[in-house]
Amino acid sequence: MELCLACHQDRLATLLDTASRLVFVRIDQDGARAVAECPHPGAGAGGLIRAMDGQGVRTLVCGAICRELFEALRAGGLTVVPWLSGAPGEVAEAVAAGRAEAYRMPGCACGRRRRRCRRRPDDSQLTNGQGENR
């Protein structure tokens, strides 16, 4: 599995817009390892999509994200796993293992209740509708 993590310093950026770099990670039986890195393109959804296309990665893992940018990235064919925080390697391994909820941002009740959080899309929007990442 390959992921793109929006980072600032040694953690996922709290807000996608404030990420200083994109870290491209490959996860295999030996764990997560960074295979490439680039500065955050800073050109909205188009810049992110181009940067990820250049690495052949279709899944973005990030902290908070506004709905407009989330929808633009989805329309561009990306799967977005938002509202996470933590060290990039740990978060990448958790996402690959289906344990992303363990890294949900503090204060975000998303996923802890039966009803959908207003601040983020429901989980069906993060997958292809069959329980698999797009």
N, C-alpha and C positions, 0 to 999 in steps of 0.2 A: 504494500500500500504506500502511496506517496501523498504527502500533504504539504500545504503551504501554511506557515504560521506567521502571523503579523506580530512582530516583536518590537520591544523597546528595551535596550540594555540586555539584561539576562532573563527577561520574563516576557510573557505575552503582553502586548500593549493593552492598557486598560480600555482604550477606545481605538478602534481601527484607524480612525483619522490621525491619531497621534503616533502610529507605528513609525519607527525610524528605518526598519528593514524588514524584508521578507526572508524567511528561512525555509528552504525546501528540504523536507525530511523524507527519508525512505525508512519504512518499518519492515523488518523481517524477523525471523526466528531469533536473531541476536539482539533485537531491540531497535530503538530509533537512532538514526545517525544523519547528521546534516550532510547533504550532498551538494548544495549550492546556497548562495546568499546574494541578495542585491538590495540596494537602498529602496525604500518605499517609493514607488513611481510618482506619487502625489498628483496624479492626473485623473482622479475619480475612478469610476468603475472601469472605464476603458483602459486606463493605465494598469490597473490590477489584472484585468483579463489578459492583456498583452504580455505582462510579465509572467503570469502563470502559464499561458500558452507556450511561451518560450522554453519553459521547463517541462511541458507536457503534464502538468498537474491540474486537476479539476476540482480539488477540495481545499477550501480556505478555512482555517481555524483562527478565530479571533476573539477579542473581548467584545465590548459593547459596539453596536453598529446601528445606525439609523435605518429606519424602514425603507426609505428611498434608495439608499445605497444597497441594502440587502436585496431588494427587488431587482435593481439594475444588474447586480452580479448574477442572480438567478436567471434573469432573462438572457444573460450572456452565456448560459450553460454551466455555471459553476454551482457546486454544492457548498453551502456556507454553514459552518458549525460555530454559532456565535455564543457570547456570554460566558466565555471560559477565562480562567486566570491560572497562572502558575508557571513553572519552569517549562520551557518548550519541549524538552525530551520527555518529561513525565506526562505532559498533556497529550503529546502525539501518541504515546503508547496507550494511554487511557482511551483516546478516541478510537484507535485501531481495535482495542479490545472491547469496545462497546460500553466503557465506563466513564464517558464524558461527564455525566452528572456529578461525579466526585470532584470535578474541577469547576463547577458552576460558580460564577462570581458571587461573593458575599452579598446578601440582601436581595438577590434575585430568587424569588420563590418559584420560578418556572420549573415545571417538572415535579415539584414536590406536592402538588395538589391535583385533584382530578380536573379542575377547570383550567382553561387556557389563560396564560399570562397575557395581558394586553401589550406588554412591552416587546414581545418577540413573537415570531410566527409559531404555529404549532409544529410538532415534530414531523407531521406528514409533509410539510413544506421543505424539510431538510433531506428528504429521501425521494426516491422515484415512485413512491406510492406503494411499493411492494416490500418495504422494510429494508431496502438496500440503498446505499449511497448512490447518487447519480454518477 
